[in-house]
Amino acid sequence: MKKESEPDKKDAAPDRTVLGAERSLAILSAFIDAPEPFGLTELEARTGLFKSVIHRYMMSFIKAGYVVQRADNSYQLGPRAYQLGKAFEARFDYADFIMPTLEKLVRETGESTAFYIRQQEQRLCLYAAETPASVKATVKAGSLFPIDQTSSAQVLRFFSVPGNAARSGGRYVCISVGINNPLSSSMSAPVFGPGNALVGSLTIFGLTLRFDPAASGAMRATLLQMAQELSTRLGASPQVYQAPSADIFDEAAAQAAQAAQAAQAVQSTQATVGDG
């Protein structure tokens, strides 16, 4: 007879993961953010596996064409990995990843959501999901707007610059109130993809009378969390968000700080060069 303290094995979810497969994926994934080929020591640091274990897997990867060993004994991804990536790219549809996130945001916040991308000096609403509320703010997918001071435009303008994700001071959520419509407000967070390049702006928007982005700390935290999760699914490194917080990002202050740093660098260079 089974003791009461004994766990019911029928209720426990079985672990069907395969250790060998997990190790293989960990090793191959280590190459994703690698700026250059590297050896077993770096792979050991990136994966937490012993070099002797990694070496056995690498022999199989090399044989199958997923990894290439260079003359200096360093490794890089091989042609088979490239073919696999191209096959994914050919069948990739952003809607499969973005729309579920927008719909989940609507359910959790009760407000409408949208995803914007930059089109030169305009922003395009690529996807949108409306709140079921009878009174609501709406935007149609396919609509074009200027790069102005709305929260989504702030995201597209600042975070599209390479390296700016690390210069935001851990603040990634932009807000705006009444920019194009005095009755609407919004908050936005950047979404990144392969190479940690900006893909677009994940945005929540609603009527100002019930939606105050400055006072909605919990909603900002939800938005940022979903932007991070979406970025990971789209191929970005989780580390692209550095010490992220739900605090409001001040684009003007960030740009002023960058300008001051640039001016200081110029002055330092001039002082070093002298009058020769």
Backbone bond lengths (Angstrom), bond angles and torsions (degrees), N, CA, C in turn:
res aa  C-N    CA-C-N  psi(-1)  N-CA   C-N-CA  omega(-1)  CA-C   N-CA-C  phi
1 M - - - 1.462 - - 1.520 110.17 -
2 K 1.334 117.02 134.07 1.463 121.88 -175.85 1.516 110.43 -73.01
3 K 1.365 115.57 133.75 1.452 120.45 177.05 1.524 110.18 -71.52
4 E 1.350 115.34 152.66 1.458 119.94 -179.22 1.523 112.28 -65.18
5 S 1.336 116.71 -31.88 1.459 120.56 -177.25 1.522 112.71 -78.67
6 E 1.321 116.57 -12.29 1.456 120.07 -178.65 1.527 109.55 -77.52
7 P 1.354 119.20 129.83 1.457 120.88 -179.05 1.515 112.01 -65.22
8 D 1.293 115.86 144.22 1.457 121.60 179.54 1.521 108.86 -79.59
9 K 1.303 117.76 107.15 1.456 122.29 -176.09 1.520 112.37 -65.16
10 K 1.330 116.18 -23.82 1.467 118.59 179.21 1.523 110.91 -68.82
11 D 1.364 115.81 -29.79 1.459 119.90 -178.00 1.523 112.65 -84.54
12 A 1.338 116.72 -17.51 1.465 120.36 -177.52 1.526 109.63 -78.27
13 A 1.339 115.78 134.14 1.460 120.34 178.08 1.521 109.26 -71.35
14 P 1.319 118.28 125.09 1.464 120.46 -178.16 1.525 111.12 -69.35
15 D 1.334 116.12 141.76 1.458 121.73 177.89 1.524 107.95 -90.82
16 R 1.336 115.28 105.20 1.469 119.92 -177.79 1.527 112.24 -102.92
17 T 1.334 116.23 14.01 1.461 118.85 177.86 1.528 109.66 -71.44
18 V 1.320 115.86 152.36 1.463 122.56 -179.01 1.516 108.04 -111.87
19 L 1.308 117.13 119.88 1.460 121.88 -174.81 1.526 111.55 -58.40
20 G 1.339 116.11 -43.05 1.455 119.08 -179.53 1.513 112.42 -61.64
21 A 1.331 116.53 -39.84 1.463 120.38 178.69 1.517 110.79 -66.72
22 E 1.337 116.67 -40.18 1.462 120.18 179.89 1.528 110.70 -64.55
23 R 1.314 116.77 -39.37 1.463 120.03 177.65 1.529 110.80 -65.73
24 S 1.322 115.95 -41.99 1.467 119.85 179.20 1.522 111.00 -60.19
25 L 1.320 115.90 -45.16 1.459 120.44 -179.65 1.517 111.53 -65.82
26 A 1.333 116.75 -38.03 1.470 120.61 179.18 1.520 110.82 -63.55
27 I 1.319 116.87 -41.68 1.468 120.78 -179.58 1.523 110.85 -67.47
28 L 1.327 117.30 -47.66 1.465 120.24 -179.45 1.530 111.09 -65.92
29 S 1.337 116.85 -36.55 1.465 120.19 -179.81 1.525 111.80 -66.54
30 A 1.331 116.56 -24.69 1.466 120.02 -179.65 1.522 111.62 -63.53
31 F 1.337 117.50 -21.40 1.460 121.14 -178.89 1.528 112.69 -82.20
32 I 1.316 118.49 -13.67 1.461 121.15 -170.76 1.516 112.04 -60.31
33 D 1.331 117.43 -46.65 1.470 120.96 -177.31 1.520 112.65 -99.80
34 A 1.323 117.28 12.67 1.464 119.56 -176.40 1.525 110.77 -75.47
35 P 1.342 118.24 123.30 1.460 120.09 179.85 1.521 113.00 -72.69
36 E 1.346 116.71 -19.78 1.463 120.84 -178.00 1.517 108.88 -157.70
37 P 1.339 118.18 166.69 1.471 120.19 177.93 1.526 110.90 -58.87
38 F 1.341 116.71 151.77 1.461 119.85 178.40 1.516 109.93 -146.45
39 G 1.346 114.97 168.73 1.453 121.03 -175.11 1.510 114.04 -100.26
40 L 1.337 115.03 -167.37 1.452 120.88 -175.30 1.530 112.33 -66.34
41 T 1.333 117.01 -32.37 1.469 119.56 -179.27 1.528 110.85 -63.44
42 E 1.331 115.75 -44.35 1.465 119.68 178.48 1.521 110.87 -66.98
43 L 1.335 117.43 -39.78 1.458 121.06 177.92 1.531 110.68 -63.17
44 E 1.322 116.62 -37.96 1.460 120.09 177.65 1.523 110.37 -62.72
45 A 1.346 116.45 -42.14 1.464 120.18 179.87 1.518 111.49 -67.73
46 R 1.323 117.32 -35.26 1.464 120.80 -176.70 1.520 112.88 -78.53
47 T 1.329 117.64 -30.18 1.468 120.49 -173.98 1.517 114.32 -105.66
48 G 1.344 117.37 -23.08 1.457 119.89 -175.49 1.514 113.23 80.34
49 L 1.332 116.96 6.66 1.463 121.80 178.15 1.532 109.55 -96.01
50 F 1.334 116.14 154.48 1.456 119.98 177.72 1.536 110.23 -71.04
51 K 1.330 115.15 149.25 1.464 119.85 -179.60 1.526 112.01 -59.68
52 S 1.333 116.68 -35.93 1.465 119.41 179.70 1.525 111.38 -63.93
53 V 1.336 116.26 -36.18 1.471 121.11 178.07 1.527 109.75 -70.55
54 I 1.328 116.26 -46.23 1.464 120.81 -179.33 1.522 110.39 -59.17
55 H 1.336 116.26 -41.88 1.470 120.27 -177.20 1.521 111.51 -59.53
56 R 1.327 117.31 -39.37 1.471 120.02 179.64 1.527 110.89 -64.57
57 Y 1.337 116.46 -40.67 1.460 119.69 178.17 1.523 111.09 -67.80
58 M 1.328 116.27 -38.60 1.459 119.87 -178.04 1.523 111.65 -62.29
59 M 1.313 117.23 -33.73 1.473 120.38 178.14 1.525 110.49 -60.20
60 S 1.336 116.71 -40.50 1.469 120.56 178.11 1.516 111.35 -70.78
61 F 1.345 117.40 -41.42 1.464 121.00 179.68 1.530 110.81 -62.53
62 I 1.332 116.70 -40.75 1.465 120.76 179.67 1.524 110.31 -65.34
63 K 1.315 116.04 -43.44 1.462 120.59 -179.74 1.523 111.50 -61.73
64 A 1.360 116.53 -36.63 1.470 120.74 -178.47 1.525 112.60 -86.56
65 G 1.336 117.93 -7.35 1.462 120.38 177.67 1.511 114.82 88.91
66 Y 1.332 117.56 9.28 1.464 120.07 179.30 1.534 112.42 -83.40
67 V 1.311 116.12 -20.89 1.462 122.20 178.75 1.519 108.69 -136.60
68 V 1.327 115.86 146.62 1.464 122.47 176.47 1.523 108.17 -118.81
69 Q 1.341 115.82 133.13 1.463 120.32 174.62 1.523 108.75 -96.71
70 R 1.328 116.28 125.34 1.452 121.98 -177.08 1.532 111.01 -85.62
71 A 1.334 115.52 171.95 1.461 121.03 -177.27 1.525 112.34 -61.49
72 D 1.348 117.22 -29.21 1.466 120.42 179.91 1.530 112.41 -89.37
73 N 1.349 116.30 13.57 1.472 124.08 178.84 1.526 113.90 70.45
74 S 1.324 117.50 11.67 1.461 120.17 171.42 1.526 108.64 -84.97
75 Y 1.341 115.77 167.47 1.460 120.43 -175.43 1.522 110.98 -123.80
76 Q 1.326 115.24 152.30 1.458 121.87 172.16 1.516 108.12 -147.95
77 L 1.337 116.44 162.82 1.459 119.45 178.21 1.520 110.55 -63.35
78 G 1.324 115.09 146.21 1.452 120.88 -176.70 1.520 113.63 -101.82
79 P 1.343 116.57 -176.99 1.468 121.14 -175.58 1.527 113.89 -63.27
80 R 1.320 116.85 -30.33 1.466 118.86 -179.73 1.532 110.54 -67.56
81 A 1.331 116.83 -37.23 1.460 120.66 176.50 1.525 110.27 -64.73
82 Y 1.333 116.14 -37.94 1.471 120.48 177.97 1.530 109.95 -64.00
83 Q 1.323 117.02 -42.95 1.471 120.54 179.48 1.525 111.01 -63.15
84 L 1.327 115.52 -38.62 1.468 119.79 178.50 1.523 110.37 -64.45
85 G 1.335 116.57 -41.83 1.454 120.51 178.10 1.517 112.49 -64.07
86 K 1.319 117.01 -40.91 1.467 120.62 179.02 1.521 111.18 -66.85
87 A 1.329 117.15 -35.67 1.467 120.34 177.40 1.527 110.24 -64.36
88 F 1.334 116.54 -40.74 1.470 120.30 176.21 1.526 110.15 -64.60
89 E 1.318 116.54 -45.56 1.468 121.20 -177.91 1.520 111.36 -59.54
90 A 1.330 116.74 -38.74 1.464 121.10 -177.46 1.520 112.01 -67.08
91 R 1.324 116.53 -25.17 1.468 120.75 -177.01 1.521 112.61 -110.70
92 F 1.336 115.75 4.05 1.462 120.15 -175.43 1.521 110.67 -75.11
93 D 1.320 116.64 134.39 1.462 122.41 177.11 1.529 107.61 -132.68
94 Y 1.335 115.94 114.19 1.461 119.87 -178.52 1.524 112.01 -55.20
95 A 1.330 116.61 -33.26 1.462 119.65 -177.27 1.527 112.07 -58.94
96 D 1.328 117.24 -32.78 1.462 121.19 -179.69 1.523 111.82 -63.00
97 F 1.323 117.45 -24.55 1.449 122.03 -177.96 1.531 111.76 -103.12
98 I 1.334 116.35 -40.17 1.461 120.34 -172.04 1.526 112.67 -80.26
99 M 1.335 117.46 -43.88 1.462 119.56 -176.71 1.529 113.13 -59.81
100 P 1.335 119.98 -43.37 1.476 117.99 176.83 1.522 112.85 -60.48
101 T 1.332 117.32 -33.81 1.463 120.73 177.77 1.523 110.48 -67.35
102 L 1.337 116.75 -44.23 1.465 120.22 178.53 1.526 111.09 -61.30
103 E 1.310 116.36 -44.12 1.464 120.38 -178.66 1.532 111.34 -66.46
104 K 1.328 116.67 -36.42 1.459 120.28 177.48 1.530 110.36 -66.99
105 L 1.328 116.32 -39.74 1.463 119.89 177.29 1.525 111.66 -62.19
106 V 1.319 116.92 -39.50 1.468 120.82 177.66 1.525 109.84 -61.24
107 R 1.331 116.69 -45.27 1.471 120.33 -179.03 1.524 111.17 -64.14
108 E 1.317 118.01 -38.20 1.466 120.66 -174.80 1.518 113.35 -83.77
109 T 1.339 117.61 -25.91 1.467 119.41 -176.22 1.521 113.55 -109.92
110 G 1.335 117.89 -22.16 1.459 120.85 -177.86 1.517 113.68 78.96
111 E 1.343 117.74 5.40 1.462 121.72 179.87 1.526 110.35 -114.51
112 S 1.326 116.18 167.08 1.452 121.53 178.52 1.529 110.31 -75.64
113 T 1.315 116.05 156.45 1.460 121.00 -177.98 1.524 110.03 -135.82
114 A 1.340 115.45 159.16 1.458 120.44 179.56 1.522 109.62 -154.31
115 F 1.313 115.05 160.42 1.465 120.86 175.82 1.524 107.68 -127.01
116 Y 1.335 116.13 121.17 1.460 122.31 -176.95 1.523 111.32 -110.05
117 I 1.317 116.48 144.83 1.456 122.14 170.91 1.516 108.47 -123.69
118 R 1.313 116.39 160.27 1.462 120.45 -179.15 1.513 110.39 -89.90
119 Q 1.313 115.89 132.81 1.455 123.57 174.45 1.532 106.97 -123.22
120 Q 1.333 116.37 86.32 1.460 122.94 -175.75 1.540 109.14 57.57
121 E 1.330 118.11 -114.87 1.459 120.15 -178.84 1.521 111.90 -100.43
122 Q 1.315 116.22 25.90 1.456 121.85 175.25 1.521 109.30 -132.12
123 R 1.316 114.97 164.85 1.457 120.55 175.11 1.525 108.02 -120.79
124 L 1.307 115.23 133.59 1.457 122.35 -177.32 1.517 109.24 -107.71
125 C 1.334 116.30 128.68 1.455 120.35 172.60 1.529 107.16 -77.84
126 L 1.329 115.51 103.88 1.459 120.29 -175.96 1.525 111.55 -78.30
127 Y 1.344 116.04 -41.46 1.461 121.48 179.45 1.536 108.58 -142.25
128 A 1.326 115.85 153.77 1.460 120.44 178.03 1.524 109.74 -149.85
129 A 1.334 115.42 151.17 1.462 121.83 176.05 1.525 107.89 -137.85
130 E 1.323 116.91 127.78 1.463 121.15 -174.94 1.520 111.99 -93.71
131 T 1.334 114.86 146.62 1.457 120.72 172.23 1.528 109.34 -69.98
132 P 1.331 118.51 147.95 1.467 120.45 177.12 1.523 113.23 -75.85
133 A 1.336 117.57 -3.70 1.464 120.42 -179.68 1.521 110.57 -59.31
134 S 1.327 117.13 144.71 1.462 121.13 -177.20 1.525 112.28 -68.78
135 V 1.329 116.54 -33.67 1.465 121.57 177.20 1.524 107.30 -110.12
136 K 1.318 117.49 119.68 1.463 119.56 -171.30 1.515 111.70 -157.62
137 A 1.329 114.37 162.90 1.466 121.67 170.57 1.520 107.37 -92.54
138 T 1.321 117.25 141.75 1.469 120.77 -177.79 1.523 110.74 -135.58
139 V 1.318 115.33 155.47 1.457 122.79 170.88 1.524 106.69 -147.20
140 K 1.307 116.82 142.59 1.456 121.42 -177.02 1.527 110.76 -95.84
141 A 1.320 116.37 138.04 1.459 120.55 174.04 1.526 109.05 -59.39
142 G 1.320 115.72 136.07 1.455 120.83 -177.05 1.511 113.85 100.05
143 S 1.339 117.00 -9.28 1.464 121.14 -179.88 1.530 110.30 -73.80
144 L 1.331 115.49 140.93 1.455 122.23 177.88 1.523 110.28 -109.17
145 F 1.330 115.91 138.04 1.455 121.56 179.30 1.531 108.57 -136.85
146 P 1.325 118.15 160.11 1.468 120.42 177.59 1.529 112.07 -72.87
147 I 1.311 116.07 160.49 1.462 121.31 170.74 1.524 106.16 -80.68
148 D 1.329 115.67 93.03 1.458 121.26 -173.74 1.537 109.79 -112.78
149 Q 1.330 117.42 -139.96 1.456 120.82 -179.79 1.534 112.93 -105.76
150 T 1.320 117.20 10.49 1.457 118.95 174.42 1.529 109.32 -65.42
151 S 1.319 116.83 160.47 1.464 120.60 -175.45 1.520 112.24 -60.42
152 S 1.337 116.90 -40.61 1.468 118.92 -179.48 1.521 111.46 -66.57
153 A 1.326 116.98 -37.20 1.462 120.54 178.25 1.527 110.96 -67.15
154 Q 1.335 117.16 -38.04 1.462 120.50 176.50 1.527 110.52 -59.07
155 V 1.321 115.80 -44.88 1.467 120.83 179.15 1.523 110.53 -61.05
156 L 1.327 116.42 -49.61 1.463 120.83 -176.76 1.525 112.05 -64.45
157 R 1.308 116.59 -34.92 1.463 120.49 -178.26 1.536 111.50 -74.00
158 F 1.331 116.82 -48.42 1.465 120.04 -173.51 1.523 112.58 -79.93
159 F 1.321 117.38 -48.61 1.464 119.88 -171.92 1.519 113.53 -82.23
160 S 1.337 117.92 -5.15 1.462 119.93 173.92 1.524 111.43 -77.08
161 V 1.332 116.91 -14.27 1.471 121.37 178.00 1.524 108.23 -79.94
162 P 1.333 118.06 122.64 1.471 120.07 -179.39 1.529 111.71 -55.29
163 G 1.312 116.27 133.04 1.455 121.78 178.58 1.508 114.60 91.19
164 N 1.339 117.91 -14.18 1.467 119.34 -176.98 1.526 113.26 -70.40
165 A 1.317 117.49 -21.29 1.465 119.14 178.17 1.526 110.56 -61.43
166 A 1.331 116.51 -29.03 1.460 121.01 179.47 1.524 112.19 -88.64
167 R 1.340 117.02 -3.05 1.463 120.80 -176.70 1.531 112.01 -109.98
168 S 1.308 117.16 14.55 1.467 120.08 -176.51 1.516 113.07 -93.83
169 G 1.324 116.56 -0.07 1.461 119.54 -179.29 1.515 113.54 67.08
170 G 1.320 116.51 27.61 1.465 120.38 -179.27 1.511 114.21 79.25
171 R 1.338 117.00 4.67 1.468 121.39 180.00 1.529 108.69 -105.43
172 Y 1.332 115.42 124.08 1.468 119.61 -174.11 1.526 113.05 -127.15
173 V 1.321 117.88 -3.01 1.466 120.56 -177.17 1.523 110.14 -102.99
174 C 1.326 115.87 118.83 1.465 121.98 176.49 1.529 108.97 -98.41
175 I 1.319 116.87 150.58 1.464 120.66 177.23 1.524 110.14 -132.69
176 S 1.320 115.58 159.12 1.470 120.78 173.66 1.528 108.63 -154.50
177 V 1.337 114.82 152.31 1.465 121.50 -179.66 1.526 108.96 -136.61
178 G 1.340 115.95 123.35 1.456 121.22 172.08 1.515 116.11 63.15
179 I 1.304 119.67 30.52 1.471 121.12 -179.01 1.527 111.51 -71.20
180 N 1.308 117.39 -56.73 1.470 121.24 179.19 1.522 112.49 -99.54
181 N 1.316 115.88 -23.20 1.458 121.65 -179.69 1.527 107.69 -140.93
182 P 1.318 118.73 119.28 1.471 120.33 -177.25 1.520 113.43 -61.57
183 L 1.315 117.61 -12.64 1.460 121.10 -176.72 1.522 113.28 -97.30
184 S 1.341 118.21 -2.49 1.465 119.60 -174.89 1.529 112.55 -124.22
185 S 1.326 114.65 151.86 1.465 123.20 179.03 1.525 108.22 -133.60
186 S 1.337 115.69 162.94 1.466 118.25 179.34 1.520 110.97 -155.06
187 M 1.322 114.63 160.65 1.459 123.04 169.93 1.518 107.71 -137.24
188 S 1.328 116.53 145.14 1.468 121.07 -175.35 1.521 110.43 -141.81
189 A 1.339 115.49 152.88 1.461 122.36 175.90 1.524 108.69 -137.46
190 P 1.328 117.35 147.34 1.460 119.89 -179.05 1.522 112.56 -74.72
191 V 1.326 115.10 146.69 1.462 122.25 173.88 1.522 107.25 -120.72
192 F 1.325 116.08 128.11 1.451 121.75 -176.72 1.527 110.47 -108.97
193 G 1.334 115.39 163.68 1.455 120.83 -179.41 1.514 111.49 -136.08
194 P 1.333 118.02 -150.40 1.468 121.41 -178.56 1.524 112.12 -53.09
195 G 1.330 115.85 137.52 1.447 120.24 -178.21 1.510 113.56 71.34
196 N 1.340 116.67 11.62 1.469 123.25 -178.33 1.533 111.93 59.91
197 A 1.329 116.62 25.56 1.465 120.81 175.24 1.522 109.49 -81.78
198 L 1.337 115.98 147.69 1.463 119.92 179.85 1.525 110.45 -65.21
199 V 1.323 115.66 131.53 1.471 121.47 174.22 1.521 109.57 -95.56
200 G 1.337 116.59 -47.68 1.454 119.19 -178.15 1.515 112.05 -178.77
201 S 1.318 114.91 -167.88 1.460 122.76 -176.56 1.525 109.69 -115.45
202 L 1.316 115.75 124.04 1.462 122.21 174.57 1.528 107.07 -91.04
203 T 1.335 116.62 121.56 1.465 120.81 -167.79 1.527 112.47 -129.08
204 I 1.337 114.86 138.12 1.471 122.84 168.99 1.521 106.68 -112.31
205 F 1.322 117.31 133.08 1.464 119.38 179.01 1.526 110.08 -141.65
206 G 1.338 115.04 152.52 1.455 118.99 -178.20 1.510 111.42 -166.74
207 L 1.312 115.72 -175.33 1.460 122.14 -178.90 1.530 110.27 -76.21
208 T 1.328 115.72 131.93 1.455 121.53 -176.22 1.527 112.57 -58.05
209 L 1.322 117.34 -30.92 1.468 120.34 -177.14 1.523 112.36 -63.61
210 R 1.337 118.54 -21.94 1.465 119.99 178.61 1.528 112.69 -126.30
211 F 1.323 117.68 -6.15 1.458 121.21 -174.57 1.521 109.57 -126.25
212 D 1.336 116.04 106.00 1.465 122.58 179.04 1.524 108.04 -114.42
213 P 1.332 118.41 98.69 1.468 120.29 -175.50 1.528 113.79 -62.11
214 A 1.342 117.39 -30.18 1.467 119.87 179.96 1.519 111.61 -67.61
215 A 1.327 117.04 -32.03 1.465 121.42 -177.40 1.526 113.07 -95.93
216 S 1.330 116.55 -1.31 1.472 120.69 -173.97 1.523 110.76 -101.86
217 G 1.335 115.99 67.28 1.459 120.27 -178.55 1.514 113.11 -61.93
218 A 1.327 117.73 -40.82 1.463 121.08 -179.65 1.520 110.99 -65.29
219 M 1.339 116.82 -38.51 1.450 120.03 179.54 1.537 110.54 -69.40
220 R 1.328 116.96 -37.17 1.468 119.97 176.92 1.528 110.23 -62.92
221 A 1.343 115.90 -39.80 1.462 120.28 178.76 1.521 110.90 -64.53
222 T 1.328 117.20 -40.40 1.469 121.26 177.50 1.520 110.74 -63.64
223 L 1.323 116.45 -44.74 1.466 120.88 179.01 1.519 110.81 -60.13
224 L 1.316 117.71 -46.85 1.462 121.32 -178.56 1.517 111.36 -64.01
225 Q 1.319 117.42 -41.53 1.455 120.85 179.30 1.532 110.88 -61.54
226 M 1.332 116.45 -43.53 1.465 119.32 -179.38 1.533 111.43 -70.27
227 A 1.329 117.11 -32.89 1.469 120.22 175.80 1.524 109.87 -64.59
228 Q 1.327 116.58 -40.97 1.461 120.37 178.27 1.529 111.11 -64.60
229 E 1.312 116.87 -44.76 1.463 120.73 -179.70 1.523 110.72 -63.75
230 L 1.331 116.89 -41.87 1.460 120.94 179.41 1.526 110.25 -65.62
231 S 1.328 117.44 -40.83 1.463 120.90 178.66 1.524 111.38 -59.04
232 T 1.327 116.14 -42.70 1.464 120.14 179.10 1.516 110.81 -63.10
233 R 1.337 116.85 -41.73 1.468 120.23 179.29 1.529 111.72 -67.09
234 L 1.326 116.64 -27.70 1.462 120.16 -179.78 1.523 112.61 -86.95
235 G 1.324 117.27 -2.54 1.459 119.48 173.54 1.511 116.38 110.52
236 A 1.335 118.55 5.82 1.463 120.93 178.74 1.524 110.37 -82.93
237 S 1.318 115.22 157.96 1.460 120.06 174.17 1.527 109.27 -78.14
238 P 1.337 118.29 138.66 1.471 119.60 176.82 1.529 112.22 -57.82
239 Q 1.333 117.05 -25.00 1.462 121.01 -177.89 1.523 113.40 -75.79
240 V 1.345 117.60 -3.53 1.464 119.02 178.62 1.523 110.39 -63.61
241 Y 1.338 116.88 -29.10 1.472 121.13 173.87 1.527 106.87 -92.36
242 Q 1.313 116.94 112.21 1.461 121.09 -176.60 1.523 110.65 -99.69
243 A 1.348 114.73 117.15 1.479 121.61 -177.69 1.521 110.99 47.25
244 P 1.351 117.71 55.05 1.469 120.35 -174.69 1.522 113.34 -67.55
245 S 1.326 115.68 141.07 1.457 121.80 174.99 1.525 108.43 -136.90
246 A 1.324 115.94 165.13 1.466 121.00 -179.90 1.523 112.15 -86.52
247 D 1.338 116.29 8.54 1.467 119.46 176.90 1.527 110.04 -63.97
248 I 1.317 116.39 153.04 1.470 121.67 -176.05 1.524 110.68 -76.57
249 F 1.318 115.89 131.74 1.459 121.79 177.60 1.528 109.54 -81.84
250 D 1.335 115.95 130.92 1.465 122.43 179.01 1.523 108.00 -105.37
251 E 1.328 116.45 99.91 1.462 120.84 -176.12 1.528 111.40 -61.64
252 A 1.320 117.80 -43.42 1.465 121.25 -178.14 1.522 111.05 -61.27
253 A 1.324 117.19 -43.39 1.460 121.16 179.43 1.524 110.82 -65.29
254 A 1.334 116.66 -40.23 1.471 120.14 179.56 1.521 111.12 -65.07
255 Q 1.331 116.78 -41.85 1.453 120.09 178.96 1.523 111.33 -67.46
256 A 1.327 118.19 -37.11 1.459 121.74 177.10 1.528 110.92 -64.12
257 A 1.335 116.07 -40.39 1.462 120.17 178.38 1.519 111.02 -64.71
258 Q 1.343 116.32 -40.23 1.464 119.84 177.68 1.520 111.14 -64.12
259 A 1.331 116.89 -41.87 1.458 120.86 179.61 1.524 110.57 -63.15
260 A 1.326 116.76 -40.39 1.463 121.10 179.42 1.525 110.91 -65.17
261 Q 1.334 116.33 -41.29 1.461 120.23 178.32 1.526 110.91 -64.94
262 A 1.329 117.13 -39.70 1.463 120.74 179.00 1.521 110.85 -64.82
263 A 1.334 115.91 -42.35 1.462 119.93 179.43 1.526 110.92 -64.22
264 Q 1.328 116.45 -39.73 1.451 120.99 179.10 1.524 110.95 -64.88
265 A 1.349 115.85 -38.11 1.463 119.96 178.88 1.517 111.17 -65.50
266 V 1.339 116.81 -39.08 1.469 121.16 178.45 1.521 109.98 -64.96
267 Q 1.325 117.44 -44.19 1.459 121.49 179.15 1.524 110.90 -62.13
268 S 1.324 116.42 -40.24 1.451 121.00 179.23 1.515 110.97 -64.09
269 T 1.337 116.85 -40.63 1.459 121.47 178.93 1.518 111.08 -64.96
270 Q 1.333 116.00 -43.11 1.465 120.42 179.50 1.525 110.84 -63.34
271 A 1.308 116.97 -40.08 1.465 120.50 -179.97 1.523 111.15 -66.03
272 T 1.344 114.97 -35.12 1.454 119.64 -179.45 1.531 111.53 -72.34
273 V 1.328 116.30 -41.36 1.461 121.47 -177.61 1.522 110.58 -69.19
274 G 1.335 117.48 -42.48 1.468 121.07 -178.80 1.517 111.73 72.22
275 D 1.340 116.58 -163.21 1.458 119.50 -176.04 1.521 112.00 -100.45
276 G 1.363 116.26 6.13 1.447 125.15 171.22 1.461 117.86 38.57
